[in-house]
Amino acid sequence: MQHSQAFSRRSVLKSVGLVAGAAALSACSGTSSSSSSASVKAPKKGTLTIMSNQGEITPAEVAAFEKAHPGLKIKIILTDPTRLNAMLAAGDPPDLVRDAGTDVTPYIASRGIALDLDEYFAKSSVLKTSDVLPINNCWRWDGKTQGKGARYGIAKDWSQDAMWWYNSDMWSAAGLTAPDPTKPITYDELFEAARKLTKSAHGKTSVYGLYTTTPGMDQIAAMVATAGGRIMSEDLGTADFTSPEAIRALTWLVDVAKAKVGYSAVNPSPDWDGPEYLGGKQATAGQGYWFNGFVASTAPAYQSKTVFAAAPMLGSKRVSPTFGAVGYWIPVKSKNPGAAFEFMEWYCGGAGAAKRIAAGNGLPSMKSMLSLVPQKTDFQKASFKVQTAELPYVSVIPVATPYALTTALNTTLAKDFTAAVGGGKSVAALADLLTKDVNAVLANGKKLAGK
């Protein structure tokens, strides 16, 4: 993989141990000067409107924040891109928006809809830039390169999202030797294991061997990166799915979808991996480190048979990316940016973050919180060991672009993939179709941006 917009291995290995090693959790290197920042606005009392996912910010967290910040009342509105666009167009956006820093930063920054937060960070006693882990550099943009320039947001927590979990009892029952969790298996090996783990009878599948696979930009680019290739051009203006590396990734996705060894775009899951895995309907789960906390709190009995594993590889280059660094950004026209930043401080680097990290629900954004990552139970210790071994391979694969949101590109991928697999198109024809349609979306975005 080319590293113009990903972290260098050297920057990752500057520290050792998780408390030290995670300080190397780099995502986008670079320290160029930022653009002029907005002046810091004092928080105002009243309603703080946050656009976020259903149930992610809990009632208990709302109550705790409001207690610590008298005069502020949180109003949660559910994440909805159409509604957000309408609110932005009307000049009446939420005060805070939940998003994936890896996917949106070039777009929201170059379009002038996200507030430059450099001055806020400079004056913060909570989110000190010297304490912010480098993974958060994916929330920076200098006009050309993600990872450089001004800071537009911060992750609430994060994971290396190509990592996966498996049910060791199911592997044993299928006569399989479970993989060494610290050593990556190949995607082909995972596919063959999934065939043996899948249980079907009379046209119905009771257990899927593979976690849900989706033809998203992040997922495909991550697979391609392990084979030394990339999807996006250097200037982030075009995409190419016809390279040998991309063809290999598409072939794997098409093959597993046709084999029905797991849920896919042509065989959608009724839920997400968590409930399906804990319900005994999947032998694996494609989730990052935060799944540690989910298993422990939702199904403690599963801890003894649930194993965290290194990200698979398509080629010979070990890459273990984050697909989100999910956190928050503040719209330029927020009516209460000061209070919005106070919530970011509390939820991403303060008391709200501390409780979440201590429960095993993701890795922290702050170096000072690395000691909170839980290591009390055997399950936590084992997961921590695997996570620590994976840290040197962290990366943010360049898929974000100033010309379109990644969600729009993913919509195009899903539509073309489903139609191609259902219609019997060859992988080469699918690659041509994806290249044409994704580039049409990017070209339209360039036109709208005056490029």
C-alpha positions in Angstrom: 0.0 0.0 0.0 1.2 3.5 -0.7 1.5 5.6 2.4 0.8 9.1 1.2 -2.3 9.3 3.3 -1.8 6.4 5.8 0.4 6.2 8.8 4.0 5.2 8.4 5.1 2.1 10.3 7.9 4.1 11.9 5.4 6.5 13.5 3.4 3.5 14.8 6.5 1.9 16.4 7.8 5.0 18.2 6.3 3.6 21.5 6.1 0.2 23.1 3.6 -1.7 25.3 -0.1 -0.8 25.0 0.2 2.3 27.1 3.3 3.1 25.1 2.4 1.0 22.0 -1.0 2.6 21.6 0.6 6.0 21.6 1.8 4.8 18.3 -1.8 4.3 17.1 -1.2 6.4 14.1 -3.7 6.9 11.3 -2.6 9.8 9.1 0.8 11.3 9.5 1.7 14.8 9.0 2.0 18.1 10.9 1.6 20.9 8.4 0.2 24.2 9.7 -3.6 24.4 9.9 -5.9 26.9 8.4 -7.2 29.9 10.5 -9.4 28.6 13.2 -12.8 29.9 14.3 -12.6 31.9 17.5 -13.7 30.0 20.6 -17.3 30.7 21.5 -18.4 30.5 25.1 -21.1 27.8 25.8 -24.6 29.1 26.2 -27.3 27.7 28.4 -30.3 26.0 26.7 -30.7 23.0 24.4 -27.8 21.2 22.8 -28.9 19.2 19.8 -26.9 16.1 18.9 -27.5 14.0 15.8 -26.4 10.4 16.8 -27.4 6.8 16.5 -30.3 5.2 18.3 -29.4 4.4 21.9 -25.6 5.1 21.6 -25.7 8.1 24.0 -27.6 6.5 26.9 -30.2 8.2 29.1 -27.7 7.7 32.0 -25.0 9.5 30.0 -27.4 12.4 29.2 -28.3 12.7 32.9 -24.6 12.6 33.9 -23.6 15.3 31.4 -26.5 17.6 32.3 -25.7 17.2 36.0 -22.1 18.2 35.3 -23.2 21.1 33.1 -26.1 22.9 34.7 -28.3 24.9 32.3 -27.7 22.6 29.4 -30.3 20.1 28.1 -29.4 17.5 25.5 -31.8 16.8 22.6 -30.9 13.7 20.6 -32.1 13.4 17.0 -31.4 10.2 15.1 -28.7 10.0 12.4 -30.3 10.7 9.1 -28.2 12.0 6.1 -31.3 13.4 4.3 -32.4 15.3 7.4 -28.9 16.5 8.1 -28.5 17.9 4.5 -31.9 19.6 4.8 -30.9 21.2 8.2 -27.5 22.3 6.8 -29.2 23.8 3.7 -31.7 25.7 6.0 -28.9 27.0 8.1 -30.3 25.3 11.2 -28.0 22.3 11.7 -27.6 20.2 14.9 -25.0 21.5 17.3 -23.0 18.2 17.1 -23.0 15.4 14.5 -21.8 11.8 14.9 -19.7 10.6 12.0 -16.7 8.5 10.9 -13.6 10.6 10.8 -11.9 8.2 8.3 -14.8 8.7 5.8 -16.0 12.3 6.1 -13.2 14.7 7.0 -12.1 15.8 3.5 -15.7 16.3 2.5 -17.1 18.3 5.5 -13.9 20.4 5.7 -13.5 21.2 2.0 -17.3 22.0 1.7 -17.0 24.5 4.6 -19.7 22.9 6.7 -17.5 21.7 9.6 -16.0 24.0 12.2 -12.2 24.3 12.4 -11.6 23.3 16.0 -7.9 24.1 16.3 -8.5 27.1 18.7 -10.9 25.0 20.8 -8.4 22.3 21.2 -5.6 24.8 21.9 -7.6 26.2 24.8 -9.0 22.9 26.1 -7.8 21.5 29.4 -9.4 18.1 28.6 -8.6 17.5 24.9 -5.0 18.5 25.0 -3.4 17.9 21.6 -0.3 16.4 23.3 -2.6 13.8 24.8 -4.6 13.0 21.7 -3.7 9.7 20.1 -2.5 10.0 16.4 -5.4 7.9 15.2 -7.4 11.2 15.5 -5.3 12.7 12.7 -7.8 11.3 10.3 -10.0 14.2 11.6 -7.5 16.6 10.1 -7.5 18.1 6.5 -5.2 20.7 4.9 -7.0 21.0 1.6 -5.1 18.1 0.0 -4.1 15.5 2.5 -6.1 13.8 5.2 -4.0 13.7 8.4 -2.5 17.2 7.9 -3.8 20.7 8.7 -6.7 21.8 10.8 -8.6 19.5 13.2 -12.3 19.1 12.6 -13.3 16.5 15.1 -12.3 13.7 17.4 -13.1 10.0 17.9 -15.2 9.0 20.9 -13.4 5.6 20.7 -12.1 3.4 17.9 -11.0 -0.1 16.9 -9.0 -1.9 14.2 -12.1 -2.9 12.3 -10.9 -5.7 10.0 -10.2 -7.8 13.1 -12.7 -10.5 13.9 -14.0 -12.8 16.6 -14.7 -16.6 16.5 -16.6 -19.1 18.6 -13.9 -21.7 19.5 -16.4 -24.3 20.4 -17.9 -24.2 16.9 -14.5 -24.5 15.3 -13.7 -27.6 17.4 -17.1 -29.1 16.6 -16.5 -28.7 12.9 -13.2 -30.5 13.2 -11.2 -27.3 12.6 -8.1 -26.2 14.3 -8.8 -22.7 15.5 -6.3 -20.1 14.2 -3.6 -18.5 16.3 -5.4 -15.2 17.1 -2.3 -13.1 16.9 -1.4 -14.3 13.4 -3.5 -13.3 10.4 -5.0 -16.0 8.3 -5.7 -15.4 4.6 -9.2 -14.5 3.3 -9.1 -17.8 1.3 -8.4 -19.8 4.5 -11.3 -18.0 6.2 -13.6 -18.8 3.3 -12.7 -22.5 3.5 -13.2 -22.6 7.2 -16.6 -20.8 6.8 -17.8 -23.5 4.4 -17.2 -26.2 7.1 -18.7 -24.0 9.8 -21.9 -23.3 7.9 -24.8 -25.6 8.7 -27.6 -26.0 6.2 -30.4 -28.5 5.7 -33.5 -28.6 3.5 -32.7 -25.2 2.0 -32.4 -23.5 5.3 -29.2 -22.3 7.1 -29.1 -22.6 10.9 -25.5 -21.4 11.3 -23.4 -19.2 9.1 -19.7 -19.7 9.2 -18.7 -16.2 8.1 -19.5 -12.8 9.5 -21.5 -10.4 7.4 -19.6 -9.2 4.3 -20.4 -5.9 2.6 -19.0 -4.4 -0.6 -18.0 -1.1 1.0 -15.2 1.2 0.1 -13.4 0.7 3.5 -13.7 -3.1 3.3 -12.6 -3.5 -0.3 -9.7 -0.9 0.1 -8.5 -2.7 3.2 -8.4 -6.1 1.4 -6.6 -4.5 -1.6 -4.1 -2.8 0.7 -2.9 -6.1 2.1 -2.0 -7.1 -1.5 -0.1 -3.8 -2.0 -2.7 -1.9 -4.0 -5.2 0.9 -3.6 -8.6 1.9 -4.9 -8.5 5.7 -4.8 -6.2 7.8 -6.9 -3.5 10.0 -5.2 -5.6 13.1 -5.7 -8.7 11.3 -4.3 -10.6 12.2 -7.5 -11.1 8.8 -9.1 -11.4 5.2 -8.2 -10.2 2.0 -9.9 -11.6 -1.4 -9.2 -10.0 -3.1 -12.2 -6.4 -3.6 -10.8 -5.3 -7.2 -10.2 -5.5 -6.6 -6.4 -9.1 -5.2 -6.6 -10.2 -8.1 -8.9 -8.9 -10.5 -6.2 -10.9 -8.7 -3.5 -14.1 -8.6 -5.6 -13.7 -12.2 -6.5 -13.6 -13.2 -2.9 -16.7 -11.1 -2.0 -18.6 -12.5 -5.0 -17.6 -16.1 -4.1 -18.6 -15.9 -0.5 -21.9 -14.2 -1.4 -22.7 -16.9 -3.9 -21.7 -19.7 -1.5 -24.0 -18.3 1.2 -21.6 -19.0 4.0 -22.6 -15.7 5.6 -24.9 -12.7 5.2 -24.1 -10.4 2.3 -25.6 -7.7 0.1 -27.5 -10.4 -1.8 -28.5 -12.2 1.5 -29.0 -9.4 4.0 -28.8 -10.0 7.7 -31.9 -9.6 9.8 -29.7 -7.7 12.3 -26.0 -7.1 12.8 -23.3 -9.5 13.7 -23.7 -9.1 17.5 -27.2 -10.6 18.0 -26.6 -13.2 15.3 -23.3 -14.4 16.9 -24.6 -14.4 20.4 -27.7 -16.2 19.2 -25.6 -19.1 17.9 -26.4 -18.2 14.3 -22.9 -17.2 13.3 -19.6 -18.8 14.1 -17.7 -15.5 13.6 -18.3 -11.8 14.1 -16.6 -9.1 12.0 -16.2 -6.5 14.8 -13.3 -4.6 16.3 -12.1 -4.4 19.9 -15.2 -2.7 21.2 -17.0 -6.1 20.8 -15.2 -7.1 24.0 -17.4 -4.9 26.1 -20.5 -5.9 24.2 -20.0 -9.7 24.8 -19.1 -9.1 28.5 -22.1 -7.0 29.2 -24.6 -8.9 27.0 -23.7 -12.6 27.1 -21.0 -13.2 29.8 -21.3 -17.0 29.2 -19.9 -16.5 25.7 -16.6 -15.0 27.0 -15.1 -18.5 27.5 -15.5 -19.5 23.9 -15.1 -16.1 22.1 -11.7 -15.3 20.7 -10.4 -12.1 19.2 -8.3 -12.5 16.0 -5.9 -10.5 13.8 -7.2 -9.0 10.6 -7.1 -11.4 7.6 -4.9 -10.8 4.6 -5.6 -11.0 0.9 -1.9 -10.6 0.0 1.4 -10.6 1.9 1.3 -7.0 3.3 0.0 -6.9 6.9 -2.4 -4.0 7.3 -5.0 -3.7 10.0 -7.1 -0.6 9.5 -9.7 1.4 11.3 -12.8 2.0 9.3 -14.3 4.8 11.4 -12.6 6.5 14.3 -16.2 7.4 14.9 -16.8 10.6 16.8 -18.2 14.1 16.4 -17.9 17.3 14.4 -19.5 20.7 14.9 -21.3 22.4 12.0 -20.1 25.9 11.2 -23.6 27.2 11.8 -24.2 25.5 15.1 -26.0 27.8 17.4 -24.0 26.7 20.5 -20.6 25.5 19.4 -19.1 26.2 22.8 -21.5 23.8 24.5 -21.0 21.3 21.6 -17.3 21.3 22.3 -18.0 20.8 26.0 -19.9 17.7 25.2 -17.0 16.5 23.0 -14.6 17.0 25.9 -16.8 15.1 28.3 -17.8 12.3 26.0 -14.5 11.8 24.1 -11.9 12.7 26.7 -13.6 13.2 30.1 -15.8 11.3 32.5 -18.1 10.0 29.8 -15.2 8.5 27.9 -13.6 7.0 31.0 -16.6 4.9 31.9 -17.0 3.6 28.3 -13.3 2.7 27.9 -13.2 1.0 31.3 -16.1 -1.2 30.2 -14.0 -2.4 27.1 -16.2 -0.6 24.6 -13.4 0.5 22.3 -10.0 2.0 22.5 -9.6 5.6 23.8 -8.7 8.7 21.9 -6.5 10.0 24.8 -3.1 8.6 25.8 -3.9 9.3 29.4 -6.9 6.8 29.2 -5.0 3.9 27.9 -4.5 2.6 31.5 -8.3 2.2 31.7 -8.5 -0.5 29.0 -9.8 -3.5 31.1 -7.5 -6.4 31.9 -9.2 -8.1 34.9 -10.9 -11.2 33.5 -9.2 -14.0 31.4 -11.4 -12.8 28.4 -10.3 -9.2 28.8 -6.6 -10.2 29.2 -6.7 -12.5 26.1 -8.4 -9.8 24.0 -6.0 -7.2 25.2 -3.0 -9.4 24.2 -4.3 -9.8 20.7 -5.1 -6.1 20.4 -1.6 -5.2 21.6 0.0 -7.4 19.0 -2.1 -5.9 16.3 -1.2 -2.3 17.0 1.9 -2.0 14.8 -0.2 -2.7 11.8 -2.8 0.1 12.3 -3.7 2.2 9.3 -6.3 4.4 7.7 -6.8 3.4 4.1 -7.3 6.4 1.8 -11.0 6.2 0.7 -12.4 9.6 1.9 -12.6 12.3 -0.8 -13.6 15.9 -0.9 -16.0 15.1 -3.8 -18.5 12.7 -2.3 -19.3 11.1 1.1 -18.2 7.6 1.5 -21.8 6.6 2.2 -22.8 7.7 -1.3 -20.0 5.7 -2.8 -21.1 2.7 -0.7 -24.7 3.0 -2.0 -23.4 2.8 -5.5 -21.2 -0.3 -4.6 -24.1 -2.1 -3.0 -26.5 -1.5 -5.9 -24.0 -2.6 -8.6 -22.7 -5.6 -6.6 -26.2 -6.9 -5.9 -27.3 -6.5 -9.5 -24.1 -8.1 -10.9 -24.1 -11.1 -8.6 -27.9 -11.7 -9.1 -27.5 -11.2 -12.8 -24.5 -13.5 -13.2 -22.1 -10.8 -14.4 -18.4 -11.8 -14.4 -16.1 -10.2 -11.8 -14.3 -8.3 -14.5 -17.6 -6.9 -15.7 -18.5 -6.0 -12.1 -15.1 -4.2 -11.7 -15.7 -2.2 -14.9 -19.2 -1.3 -13.7 -18.1 -0.2 -10.2 -15.3 1.9 -11.7 -17.6 3.6 -14.1 -20.4 4.3 -11.6 -18.3 5.4 -8.6 -16.3 7.7 -10.9 -19.6 9.2 -12.1 -20.5 10.1 -8.5 -17.0 11.6 -8.0 -17.2 13.5 -11.3 -20.5 15.0 -10.3 -19.0 16.0 -6.9 -16.1 17.7 -8.7 -18.5 19.6 -10.9 -20.5 20.8 -7.9 -17.3 21.8 -6.2 -16.2 23.8 -9.3 -13.3 21.5 -10.1 
